[in-house]
Amino acid sequence: MSKNVRVAVNGYGVIGKRVADAVRLQPDMEVVGVADVVSDYRVRLAVERGYPVYCAAREKWPEMEAAGIPVAGTLDHLLAAADIVVDCAPKKLGAANKARYEDAGVKAIFQGGEKHELAGYSFVAQVNYEGAIGRHFARVVSCNTTALSRVAHALHRHGWIERVRAVLFRRGTDPWESHLNGMINTVLPETKVPSHQGPDAQTVIPDLGITTMAGAGPYNLSHIHFTMIETTRPVSLDELRDALWDAPRIAFVRAGDGIVALNSVSELMRDLDRPRGDMWEVAVWEDALAADEREVYLSYQVHNEAIVIPETVDCIRALTGIEKNASKSIARTDAALGVTKSFLPATTKPIGHVTGADVSHPGLEAVRARHAEFRSLGFTGAEEPADPEPTPAQRGGR
């Protein structure tokens, strides 16, 4: 194996293009090429970015060449030049591709659209990195399962979880294909209970008690989860906040700062000059956290296009064995991508600064009033008698 791990990417779509760019940023990896079968702007972008482009299906070669794409060879040629391939092809193609990877003698990472049984190991870096070291195949779980696993593990590792109950409100479609299959003025409930994300999270955390329900809505700006966790003992609001802060790839946002909805978070990512406006972290609304004697409550945003990218990079290190320490791999990946614990670190103060009665500042009442105005945006229904004041469960029982 060369000094840097040689990575092939099969499928240059929503995930594949992001994987290629993330791998390129790593000091211990290199992209040897990407493979696809289409000849539109998506693959032409790979040429613009300087990636060698290979044809994943030989019969598509003439079409790709006719579109001006310089085809470097077939998928088999690409695999011959790689140590590991990240399969980002559309779901259900993994089984056929796996046979090609086995024939080529390369390790492979599959995405969450494939079943757990295909790879035999489902991966989330902060949960089970060590178990993936040296394996030939692994599967990076889906965006929703990744988020559930990150959040649940933050509490599970302390022995706090009796059972997780989560409602997942999924985006209707990805932005790039909204013209094809977006929905309008409706919500589509998933009739399977539990939805597949709960059992899928158990492939990562086998002893996790979890039930999930899901649906999809008329928007394309990420998913949102509403999660209620029954705890083994009373967990205070401060303990909950600290556990989430200590966990990798979870960051707080606050409605009181005007970050009141999915679009606000997405706009923040663009303003932070994130590539493609990506958010690799789980964004937890800190001022929506709550805890009582039996449960803790969380609301958080999941960027479906981006959250699995750092996991994929870490999975490359685990399978190839170039880094055997999960924390070191996570830190290296996060530094290269710009993953953070605070999106606005220069001006973010502890939550108690704006909620604590004992904090004094001549302008603080105006700030608190503005925060309450932002929070009230979640109570816009004319039929709702609620007000935005935090409940005792959100004030640590105060």
Secondary structure, DSSP 4 states (H G I P E B T S, - for coil): --SSEEEEEE--SHHHHHHHHHHHH-TTEEEEEEEES--SHHHHHHHHTT--EEESSGGGHHHHHHTT--EEEEHHHHHHT-SEEEE-SPTT-HHHHHHHHHHHT-EEEE-TTS-HHHHS-EE-HHHHSGGGTT-SEEEEPPHHHHHHHHHHHHHHTTT-EEEEEEEEEEESS-GGGHHHH---S--EE--SSS-THHHHHHTTSTT--EEEEEEEES--S-EEEEEEEEESS---HHHHHHHHHHSTTEEEE-GGGT--SHHHHHHHHHHTT-GGG---SEEEEGGG-EE-SSEEEEEEEE-TTTTHHHHHHHHHHHHHTS---HHHHHHHHHHHHT--SBSSTTT---THHHH-TT---TTHHHHHHHHHHHHGGGG--TT-----SPPGGGTTT-
